[in-house]
Amino acid sequence: MNTPRLEIRNIVKQFAGRRVVDDVDLTVMPGQVTCLLGPSGCGKSTTLRIIAGVEMQDSGTIHVDGELVCDTVTRKPPEDRSIGLMFQDFALFPHLTVRQNVAFGLAGRDRDQRVAGLLAKVGMSRYRDDYPHQLSGGEQQRVALARALAPRPKIMLMDEPFSGLDDRLRDDIRDETLDVLKSEGTAVLLVTHEPGEAMRMADEIALMRDGRIVQRGAPYNIYNAPTDLDAASFFSDINVIRGKVEGALTDTPFGQFLAPGVADGTEVDIVIRPQHLKIDFDRQGRGPNPTAQDGTAARGVVQRARFMGAVSLVEFRMDFDGSMLRASVPSVFLPQAGTALWIMIRRDRCFVFPRR
């Protein structure tokens, strides 16, 4: 079995009596990109600082290639951990050229060759004699990546490294950065609060909330099998339909939903994303016939519709209880406010969670 490049076990960190990192376990294999994803204040950056050696944990251990790096007794200094760091402000030295920034701290006969190779890899060779203030944000990010990789770290820690870039540039820079990191074989732990960034870059996502990792998995799995309502809503807009379980079934205006293993009388939230609502036209007060896949149709009245480019968003007020549901429709679909339409819900795209 391969040894994890990075392994943290039972990490705990408290500030003013509050656990900001609460019993966190995490492993990252060589060449793997793991994303620590969660809202601001959930403990992501503190976890990263502990791994880097900038903060000291109250308990737990950190291992690199199976070797103990830090516990409550032993502690290697940050410079001896073979860990590279990238932050959102890039932190380039303004008085040094691009080449000098990347070479900073390097020694040995292959220094110039290493610098030249990395600048070529990130597409910055022709800027080697420029200073940081002469570069765009994207160019500075490329230089920061080259500098962080120059000492050949075993692990790269990245804390919101793309947040300072404009949206149109960000995707290209993410992809380029990922290609370079993969080519170097570096284990990467990326911190972000953006689900799209995590889905785009990560081999594995660790979803963090209130100091704890609440779910881990590949992007596809964590998106399509969320552990609870909060996990589902973190990745996209959701619609929530309420019901009560009787005999492992929940009756709703959209038909019955399975709720296996949930005790009778339990109130549940049935969660479905806007893109999985199916819309049909009104037929003189009647909707489409029920189907096994889509259940029973329920009528709603359009409140507003907006074209968003790739999709149209349509909001409905439902006849059965006055609640609002939102549907996402590919391309252009802009029914007038006040239009009555029928909505059906894909059974295989729903999540049923006990209400908290």
N, C-alpha and C positions, 0 to 999 in steps of 0.2 A: 504493500500500500504506500502511495506517495505521501511524503511528509508535507503538511501545510507550510507554505512560505511564511504566513502570519497566522498565529492562533492566539486569541485572547480568551481567558476563562474567568467567569464569575467576577467581572470588573464592577466595582462599586465606587462611586464618588459622591460625597455629600458636600453641600454648601449651606451653611446656616441651618443645619439639621434636616435639610431636604435632599433626598436622593435624586440627583440630576442624571446619574448613570446607575441603573439598578440591575445588578446581576447579569451583565451582558456577556454572552458567548458569541464568538465569531471566528470563522476560519476563511482564509483566502489562499488558494493554490497558486503555484507559479504560473504566470501568464494569464491569470484570471482577473476579470474586472468585477468587483463587487461594489454595489452602491448602497450606502447607508442613507435611507430615504425617510423623511419625516418633516413635520411642520417646524417652524422656528421655535426654539426653546425646548425641544424634546430631548436634547442631550447628544446630538450628532457631533457637533464640533468639539465638545468636551471629550468625547470618546476618542476623537482623532488626536487631540492634544495629548491625551494620556499615552496613546500608542507612540507618538513622536517623542515623548519624554519631556514635554513642556509642562504638563501637569502630572502630579503623582496620585495614583489611585489610593483609596483607603483600604481596599482589599482586592484580591484577584491577581492573575498572572498574565504576562505577555511573553510569547515565544516567537522567535524567528528561526526558521529551519530546524525546529525542534529544540533549540537552545533557549534557556531561560534568559530573558532580557531584563525583566523587572518583576519583582514582587514587593512585599512590604519590607523586605530585608535587603535583597540584591537590587541594584539599579544601575544599568549602563547609562552613561550620559548620551544625550541625543546624537552627538557626532559619531558615536561608535555603534549605532544601531543599523547602519546601512539602509536608512530610510530617507527618501527624498520627499520634499514638501512643495506643493503648489497652492497658492492662495489667490483670491480674486483680485488683489491689488498688484500682482506680479512681482513687486518688490525688487525691481532692477536697480542697479547702481547708476544714478544719472550721470556720473562723471566718467564712466567707463563705456567704451564702445561695445557693440554687440559681441564681437569676438572676445573682448576682455571680460565681459559679463559671463559668458559661457565658460571661459577658461579659469574663472576665479576659484581658487582653492585647489585646482588640479596640479599635480606634479608628475614628473616622469617624462621619458623620452617620447612617448606617444601622445603627449598632451595636444600638440598642434594638430596631429592627425585626427584625434578624437573630436576636437572642436570643429574641424572642417567637415568631418563626416556627419556630425549632428546638424550643423547648419544646413548642409545639403539635404538632409533627411526632412527638415522642417521647412525647406524652401526659402532660407534666409541667407544664402551664401553671398548674394550681391549686396547685402546690407551690412556686411561684417564690420565695416569701418564707420558705420553710422552710430549715433547716440540715441538712447531711448526716446528722448523728446522729439526726434525726427521720425518716429515710427507711429503707425496707427495702433489702435487697441488690439486688433487681431495679430499684427506683427509682433507687438510686445508679448502677447500670449505665447507665440511660437518660440520666441527667444527664452522666455521663462521656462517653457517645457524643455528646451535644449539644455539650459543650465541645470535644471533639476535632474536630468538624465545623465549629465556629464560624468559624475562619479560612479556610474553604474550601480545605482541603489538596487537592492533586492525588492524593495517595496516602495511604491509611490503613493503618498497620501495627498488627496486633492480636495480642498475645501471650497465649494462653490466657485470653481476656477473660471467659469464662463459667464458669470452673472453680470460682469461689467461690459459685455459685448452686446451690440444691437441684435435684434431677433434674426434678421436676414443673414448676418454673418455667423451667428452662433452655431447653426447646424453644420456649416462647412468646417468650422474650426473644431467642433466636437469630433467629426468624422476623421479629420486629419490627425488630431491628437490620438484618437483610438488606434489608428493605423500605426503610428509611431510607437506607441506603448506596446502594442502586440508584437511589432517587429523586434523590440528590445527584450521581450519575454518577461517584462516587469509585472509583478503582482500589484494590482491597483485597488485601493480603497477610496472611493469617491463619495463625498458628502454633498447632498443636494436636497432642496425642498421641492423640486420640480419633477413630477412623475414622468413627464415626457422625456426629460433628460435621462432619467434612470432607465426607462424602457429602451431608449436609443443606444445607450452605451454599455449597460451592465450584462454580464453573464448571469449574475445572481443579484437579487434585490433583498435587502434586509430592511423591513418596514419598522420604524421606531416610533414609539409614542410614550410620553411621560417617563422617559428614561429607560424603557424596556424595548427589546425587539419582540414584536407581537406576531410577525410572520416572516418567513424566509422562503425564497424559491426563485426559479427562473421567471423572467418577466411574463411569459405567456401564462404560467401556472398561477402566479400571484394575482394577475389581472382577472383571470377567469374562475378562480376559486378563492375569493377573499375570505378571510377568517371571520369577519364581522361587518356590520353596516359601516362603521367608520373606515375600515380598510377599503370597502367598495367605493365609498364617496370620495376618498382621497385621490383615486385614479381618474374619476370622471364625475360628471353630473349624474344624479340618480333620481328615479321616481320611487316613492314609498307608498305602498298600499297596506292598510292595516287589517288584521283579521284575528280570529281566535281558533285554536286547534280543538277539534273534536274527532276522536277516532283516527288520529294521524292525518287528518284532512283539515284544510282551512277553506271555508266558504267565503267567496267574494263576488262582487258583481261581474267579475271576469271568469267566473266558474271556480272550481275547486283546485286547490294546490296541495301537493303532498308535503307533509311535515313529519317525516319519519324520525322517531326517537324523541319527539317533543311531547311533553305531558299534556293530557287533555286540560282544557281551560286556560292554557298559556296564550297570552297575547303575543302575536308575532308581527314583524315587519317583512313584507314581501318587496324585494328590491329588484328593479329592472332599469337598465340604462336607456336613455332616450332613443338610441339608434335601434333598439330592439322592440319598439312599439310598431304595430302594423295598423295602418290607417285605411279605412274603406268608406265609401260614399253612402249617404243616407238614401234609402229607397222608400220614400213616402212614409217615414217614421219607423222603418224596419232596417236592421243591419244584416250583415252576412250570417249565414248559418254557422253554428258552432263546429269546431274541428278538434281532433285530439291534440294537435300540435299547438293551436292558437287559442283554444278555449272558447269562451263566450264573449261576444262583442258587447261593449258598453258605450253609450252615447255621450259625447262631449261637444261643447260649443267653443269654436275658435275665439280666443281672446286677442291674440296677436301672432303675427308671423314675420320672421326676419330672414333675409338672405345673408348667409355668412361666407359665401364663396364656394367652398366644396359642398356645403350642406345648407339646408333651410331649417330653422328652428321654429316649431309651431307649438304654442301653448294652448291648452284646452282647460275649460272649467267643466268638470264632470257632472252629469245630471244626478248621479246617485247620491252624492254627498257634498257637492260644491267644491271639492278639492281640485287642485291644479295639477295637471300632468304635462310633461314636456316631451315632444317627439322631435327627433332629428331625422331629416329626410334627405337623401342624396340629391344633389343638383337643385333645381328651382321648383319649389312648391309653396305657393303663397296664397292660400285661401283667405277670403275676406273675413274680417272679424264678424262674429255672429253666425257663421256657417256651422251647421250641425254635421258632424262626422262621427264615424264609429271606430272605436279603438279595440284592438285585440293584442294579447300579450303572449309572446313566445314562451312556452313552458320551460324549454331547455335553456333559456337565458335568464331565468329568475333565480334569486337567492332568497331563502327563507331563514330569518334570524329571530330568535326570541327577543322580544322588546325589553330593553333595559330601563 
